[in-house]
């Protein structure tokens, strides 16, 4: 079993929809939680990161962490075609090399 | 600033051939990483370095070697390529300290025939 599980999709939604992307994890040592966005044939870019349980909002994006359930989510409001990408969750425990553990990624397509 | 750059962008190898992938960063970052990305597998860590002259194994190190002779460069070597090493390889770097953002390069697409 992978440490971090993520539905691969693809997820296809109409423009303007609310999108929910999710990851579950098994390692309770994970302390920081991140969402990376990866456009086709590009490297991943950090979108959001959170530490504590609860919500963190940044524009149209909201990251949610529930440590008790080992579950994290990313919500995208008013989705746009430019949001079409693969979204990777990533997690880090207190390790010396700041190593990240990634989920498999969810491919999102927002249709105009 | 160029950020993180990778050379080459594409490469096709025959089984048994060797090659070196070069990663360079101009952000004075201490930590550097090599990942491979395969469909549905996310990014898996191959090797990493926490400073010049240091390297360590990640999740999938077999068949790869690395060197960090200069702070700004991190080299990934394949001594005898195998078809299972067909993948997209990403380099990343970050500054020292907990939980800092990793900056990724554009990737190298490698096919081993």
Interface residues (C-beta under 8 A of the other chain):
Chain A: X4 X6 X8 X31 X32 X41 X42 X43 X44 X45 X46 X49 X51 X88 X90 X92 X94 X96 X97 X98 X99 X100 X102 X103 X104 X105
Chain B: X4 X31 X33 X40 X41 X42 X43 X44 X45 X48 X50 X56 X58 X90 X92 X94 X97 X98 X99 X100 X101 X102 X104 X105 X106 X107
